[in-house]
Each structure stands twice: as C-alpha cells, then as structure tokens.
Amino acid sequence: MMKIKKIVSVILCAIFLVCAMNAAAAAADDKPFYLVLGDSIAFGSGLSNPTQAVYGKIVADTNNYDYVNDAIPGSTTAAMYGLIQSDTVKEHIEKADIISISIGGNNYLVGNLPQMMVDCLVKHDTAIYDKVAQEYYADLCTIFAYIKEANPDVVILMQTLYNPQVSYMGEVYQHGVDRINACVRRYDEEHPGVIEIVDVASKLTDHDTDFAADRVHPSAVGNEKIAVAVLEKLAELGLGTSTEPVINVPGKDAYLLAVMLRPLDIYAALLHALSFVYRVFAK
C-alpha cells in the first residue's frame, strides 16, 4: 500500500511539473504583437540593413515583442489603405496589440514635388499643399476607422513627420511637414482616444547626424532616436518597461541616392532666384 502511495505521489508530481512547464512556456510565448505600417521611413530605407536595424526592430527587441514590419517604400495614404485590406496585412492588424504608423510624406512628394517647388519658391502659392492636406486627412480618417473596426483594442502610435532638408528645399518641405503634422493633431483632437501621437519631428533635428546621405530618410542614429520616441510613448502608456534602446545589430547608413541631391538643390536655388523676376511681371 505504501508503495502504491509513493508511485501515485511521483506521478502527481510529474504531472504538476509538466503542467507548470507548459504554463510557463505559454506565458513566454504570449508576447505583445507589434506591427509597423507605412512608408520608406517605417521600412528603414535610410539603412543598408533595415530588417536588422530599423526603429521598429529596435523597439521590438527592447520590449521583447513579437514583430512584423509591413511598411512599403513609396507608399501614400491611398496605397496604404489598399495594403491594409489585403488578407495578410489585415490578419496582422487583427492580431496586433500595438501598431506604429509613419505615412504622409509621399502624398506630397509622389507626383507633386515639381509643382510644389515652383509654387513655393517662385509664386509663393501654397494652394497645392492645402489640397493634398485635405486628401491626406480624409485618408487618415478612413485608415484609422478601418484599423479600429478590425481590432478595436489595438493601440495605434501615429508618428509626426520631420523635415530632413535645408536651405530652399527645406522651405519646400516645411509647408508639407507642417500640414501633415497639423492633420495628425487635428485627428487626435476630433477623435480622442483613437491614436497616440509619437512626436518624431521633435527628435530628428540634427541634419548632420539624423539623416542618411539621401537627406530624406533617417540614418542609423535617426532610427535610434525614433525608437526612443516610440519607447517613451509605450512606457508612458504602460506598454513598455525601458526607454533605453537595445541595439542588437548596429545600423549602417545607405548612400546610394546622394548623387541625386545636388541637381535638386541647384534647381531650387534657380527657382528662388526666378521669384524676383516673377514678382515684377506678376504685378
């Protein structure tokens, strides 16, 4: 009888240990799911090793999140809305606990840059900026409504946009940047509680270090600064424990597009000079 009791005790202990191990394994696998959506900034196009060192990966590594990056370089808000309706990305949205979004710059740059340069630097006319901003805001409303319908509990982190340019090109960009960020803040005011704003623009202000040689995308340093901005917001929301980024793989800046910038700068300077002639004949 004593032997049977000992055998039963051993079996029960073994069952208890197995159950405890399974529970611990399940808890370890139950990580928050972090999804990144958007454009080339979110993709990490300023890096030669974006999958290893983009800010989303840094955030995920720091907070031990499961992570997927569905950002696509060149995306506008219209393109992003199409993407999030695809089966794969919609599944990611439904699964996500946290979504980071960077989108808007290409709404101005794709197809609009030549006219913006002329209107801004020669005519001092910002009508095209206002038109794009109206379309951008309407798209934001559609995108956020779709995400929240698919996943009502998800936390949406919406990033502000920085200005990577200087001199006359900086002036061209700033009109668009100001309107994009105003739209993000307007949405937050009109739809409280839907998004959390991550103020990336206030973090990326050093043009010598924060941007890659293309003077458009964040450098390795810039990606680390964006990661800090996201981590600070997550800590504020109680969704992260550290604001000190974990860099498992150092980022490497990409240099391929730098050769294209000099002609653009020269063109911008010429347009600015033409503004004086335009004013004379426009009177």
Buried (B, 14 or more C-beta within 10 A) or exposed (E): EEEEEEEEEEEEEEEEEEEEEEEEEEEEEEBBBBBBBBBBBBBBBBBBBBEBBBBBBBBBBBBBBBBBBBBBBEBBBBBBBEBBEEEEBBEBBEBBBBBBBBBBBBBBBBEBBEEBBBBBBBBEEBEBBEEBBEEBBEBBBBBBEBBBEBBEEBBBBBBBBBBBBEEBBBBBBBBBBBBBBEBBBEBBEEBEEBBBBBBBBEBBEEBEEBBBBBBBBBBBBBBBBBBBBBBBBBBEEEBBEEBEBBBEEEBBBBEEBEEEBEEBBEBBBEBBEBBEEBEEEEE
